[in-house]
Amino acid sequence: MKFLLSTKPSFFAAMLLGLAAATAAQAQDNSGFKVVDGTKVDPVTMNGFRTWRAAACDRCHGANQEGMVGPSLINSLKTLTKDEFFTTITNGRLEKGMPSFSTSKQVMDNKEALYQYLKGRSDGVITQARVEPIK
């Protein structure tokens, strides 16, 4: 009986660790953000890339988001919160030359996707500016 009691805590600990690992894996799967080989992305992130291209953000922020007339978004999204990002694209920063995209249906409808794409670039998960869909 003593042997059974001493094994129960490790059995339960293993069960809890397994459950925690499964929950963490499920949470990651539910995030929707997937990148394969640094260049293949999930559909939402792909919409973010397409929105980036359609809004011609590269004219100021550079084709690789590393900055030109506008700042590097690779660096900016390391400290800019999601809410600050949304405020910036919605209201612009006219004093710095950043236009408002509040009247752009495509940008406003896809701002989450745009943020996801740019955050992936900033975090280094997306390794190049041009991406393609995961097949």
C-alpha angles and dihedrals in degrees: 000000000000089000092054093050092050092051096048096074092052091046091051091043090053090049092051092048090050091049092048092050092049091049092050091049091049091049090052091049091050093053091081092216109120130162125180122195090349094281109056114080143183120262096263093052089046088056088052090055091047090049090050089054096043093050090049092228089159090073089076106015097043131248090276096041089248094123139257119171087349123051127273108272088199087067099032095056090056088072106015113097121226090251091051089049091051091048091050096051092042099046101020124210099261094177088061096041097258109138125217115253094193091115094048106099092193094053095043093046092049103035092118090051092046091051091048092052094047093043089052089053092046093049091048094241089115102052101194135029097242113070137176134206121273107251 
